[in-house]
Amino acid sequence: MSSFSANLVFTVIPSSITRLAATHVGVEVLHVPTGFIARSVDLPSQYLNQQAALAILASRLTTHD
């Protein structure tokens, strides 16, 4: 799994829900080899958004193969 992790770029992005509070909890994950991007901004924490984005990305990679 470490080679998979090494091919990921995480970016924290502002969530539309918390924009007024200036809290950045959204996460965007780029899978470098494929160029696939998964983003989650709707959940209440950065951790949950990261987990959701990783699940989306894993689904896309599984479908892509």
C-alpha positions as CSV (number, residue, x, y, z in Angstrom):
1,M,0.0,0.0,0.0
2,S,3.0,2.3,0.5
3,S,3.5,2.6,-3.3
4,F,-0.1,3.7,-3.7
5,S,0.3,6.3,-1.0
6,A,3.4,7.7,-2.6
7,N,1.4,8.4,-5.8
8,L,-1.2,10.6,-4.0
9,V,-1.2,14.4,-3.6
10,F,-3.6,15.8,-1.0
11,T,-4.9,19.3,-1.1
12,V,-7.0,21.0,1.6
13,I,-9.7,23.1,0.0
14,P,-12.3,25.4,1.4
15,S,-15.7,23.9,2.0
16,S,-18.8,25.8,0.8
17,I,-20.5,24.9,4.1
18,T,-17.8,26.5,6.2
19,R,-16.6,29.3,4.0
20,L,-18.1,31.9,6.2
21,A,-16.2,30.6,9.2
22,A,-13.0,30.5,7.1
23,T,-12.5,26.9,8.0
24,H,-10.8,24.6,5.4
25,V,-12.1,21.1,5.7
26,G,-12.5,19.9,2.2
27,V,-10.0,17.5,0.7
28,E,-8.9,16.8,-2.9
29,V,-6.8,13.8,-3.7
30,L,-4.9,13.5,-6.9
31,H,-3.7,10.1,-8.1
32,V,-0.6,11.1,-10.0
33,P,-0.2,8.1,-12.4
34,T,-3.7,8.3,-13.7
35,G,-4.5,12.0,-13.2
36,F,-7.7,11.0,-11.4
37,I,-9.0,13.5,-8.8
38,A,-11.5,12.9,-6.1
39,R,-12.9,15.6,-3.9
40,S,-15.0,15.8,-0.8
41,V,-16.1,19.0,0.9
42,D,-19.6,18.2,2.4
43,L,-18.6,16.4,5.6
44,P,-18.0,18.1,8.9
45,S,-14.3,17.3,9.3
46,Q,-11.2,17.2,7.2
47,Y,-10.6,13.6,8.3
48,L,-14.1,12.5,7.1
49,N,-13.6,14.3,3.9
50,Q,-10.2,12.7,3.3
51,Q,-11.7,9.2,3.9
52,A,-14.6,9.9,1.5
53,A,-12.3,11.2,-1.2
54,L,-10.0,8.2,-0.8
55,A,-13.1,5.9,-1.1
56,I,-14.2,7.7,-4.3
57,L,-10.7,7.5,-5.7
58,A,-10.4,3.8,-4.9
59,S,-13.8,3.2,-6.6
60,R,-12.6,5.0,-9.7
61,L,-9.3,3.1,-9.8
62,T,-11.1,-0.2,-9.4
63,T,-13.6,0.7,-12.2
64,H,-10.7,1.9,-14.4
65,D,-8.8,-1.4,-14.3
